[in-house]
Amino acid sequence: MNEPVIQLAHGGGGQMSAELLAEVILPALGGEVPARELMRGLTDSAVLEHVGSRIAFTTDSYVVQPLEFPGGDIGKLAICGTVNDLAVAGAAPRALSLALVLAEGLAVDVLRRVLRSAADAAREASVSIVTGDTKVVERGALDGMVINTAGLGEMLPQARLGFERIGEGDRIVLSGPLGEHGLAVMCRREGLGLASELQSDCAAIHVLTGALLAELGADVHFMRDPTRGGLAAILAEIAQGARRDIEIDQRSIPTNPTAVAAAEILGLDLLTVANEGKLVAVVSADSADRAAQVLAKHGIASQAAVIGTVAAARDGPLVEMVTHVGGRRVVQMPYGEELPRIC
Amino acid sequence: MNEPVIQLAHGGGGQMSAELLAEVILPALGGEVPARELMRGLTDSAVLEHVGSRIAFTTDSYVVQPLEFPGGDIGKLAICGTVNDLAVAGAAPRALSLALVLAEGLAVDVLRRVLRSAADAAREASVSIVTGDTKVVERGALDGMVINTAGLGEMLPQARLGFERIGEGDRIVLSGPLGEHGLAVMCRREGLGLASELQSDCAAIHVLTGALLAELGADVHFMRDPTRGGLAAILAEIAQGARRDIEIDQRSIPTNPTAVAAAEILGLDLLTVANEGKLVAVVSADSADRAAQVLAKHGIASQAAVIGTVAAARDGPLVEMVTHVGGRRVVQMPYGEELPRIC
């Protein structure tokens, strides 16, 4: 394919579409796509065998700007984000779809880099990209590209997760410092000098969820990844879903000093900033320290810590935080959008 | 929700996101979403049981403009298109994901109509929307909305489909007239008066594929739906995939006179225009007439006809058409994009 940028005709379903697929998309995805037939051939559908009798199914679209940022890009994000949704459901990720909407004028080199990065992330997460789709829209109708991935996973037999399993006394475990993804993207977008130091935490966390379930089984009551809306949104949802209060201790939350500094400069609350490689788990009190130890064996969770406790609701479900200076503040569900197009 | 248009904050993952979901998206999808937990609660993942041991998995993004057109809209299209990809793979559609990317400023009423239409289409196709996602991008970054659906289906035991099953003497069966979808969208976009008469053929065709497989079993060798690139692209792919020639007879192709007139006005070749409710099946010679009869029992395929034959390749795989006047012309794989953003 000789064109340096994407053209409308690459989305027409004809010969130019076939060339884009054969000469750019499939080679960039490399070994992750077993055969051309899987993306556009036999039926446009992949046929999967032995996925298991209980299947987790999820989807996310990714609209992050800029497309490439310190620590990742939209391709890596689209793989890790969907792998992580499967992981926190208690599933082992098995197969992903990858659907591209490209803007006319997008540099083919950017597309190649993003897809190579997606393929690398899929390989690291031991998940296959088995089916896909490519559309092209005219210049000005879209910034760069949007990626959608849907994921299939096999439910792990040990997984017994749900709001209804959360009880008083349960502990909240967090796998690492907050805000790195959202702040890395914002620093790049705003041209802040810190950008060179702060990396997105974008990573697949199925190794963490798999290890927790293998070691602690039914003592793991609930898991989520704190993406849009950050830890604040996840804890508010857990409190509402479990109809209980949650108290966290700010002093026990792991920190990344660069992220703390960036949040101060940008005037953002770390609790509400998106993460893309972190796990929040609710576990029984007896297993909490062990949960943190199990997580901390993995590089991406080396700072894992027990950060809070579930309690009876006093006056409607509420999340409170004991602050560094020993005061108390309510942690609200964020209202709207502090950081648009962060994931 | 009081806002008449979508705002960036509706995509933030906070309280406004929750309101959009609870007050607009889930009510519009109605009974198609069993519980709020399926779209954003327990884990963002749906857990499915008994989907079958052989699963078909597919995805498509929909970027059609305008969002609403005679005979359908982007919501109905997003359901039918993905149901059809599963159907032609030989699968019974079981579950869909639905991921929205909305532009700031989109009228909430339009969103509601599109989602209701998607829910109606899903109900008619007996498929459940089980998981979803909503993102919002800033005004000017996207026209209106993009929808991605991914689909899971259970492979039908009778299905034995593949390029390798196509043999010399096999017949090509087409379920109805060509070009209605692409031309209905183009007429609306260009403001042609014909628009009031010409309707998109947008429909789920799993009833057709299911009936063919039930009645003819392994005599059905291959199925596809002629969407982007039209019948010309599908036949070229079949010829290449089967390494054989295909000859079709223009006089046997069912026609819609309004579509023929619209194609003439717009200067388009009906063979290359997108359809969204048509089936192309390759069947053994003995079963061809019966295949057309089986299809014709269904309203959406009342004009089904045998339109061509597979032959040995003489000089590389080639598709030829005997024309109305008895001449012969080569049917080429379309090169680029005749009709951008048609699906």
Interface residues (C-beta under 8 A of the other chain):
Chain A: Q7 L8 A9 H10 G11 G12 G13 G14 Q15 M16 S17 A18 G41 L42 T43 D44 S45 A46 V47 L48 E49 H50 V51 S53 R54 I55 A56 F57 T58 T59 D60 S61 Y62 V63 D85 L86 V88 A89 G90 A91 A95 S97 L98 A99 L100 V101 V130 T131 G132 D133 K135 V136 V137 E138 A141 L142 D143 V146 N148 A150 G151 L152 G153 M155 L161 G162 F163 M223 R224 T227 R228 G229 A233 E237 G241 T272 A274 M333 P334 Y335 G336 E337 E338 L339 P340 R341
Chain B: Q7 L8 A9 H10 G11 G12 G13 G14 Q15 M16 S17 A18 G41 L42 T43 D44 S45 A46 V47 L48 E49 H50 V51 S53 R54 I55 A56 F57 T58 T59 D60 S61 Y62 V63 D85 L86 V88 A89 G90 A91 A95 S97 L98 A99 L100 V101 V130 T131 G132 D133 K135 V136 V137 E138 A141 L142 D143 V146 N148 A150 G151 L152 G153 M155 L161 G162 F163 M223 R224 T227 R228 G229 A233 E237 G241 T272 A274 M333 P334 Y335 G336 E337 E338 L339 P340 R341
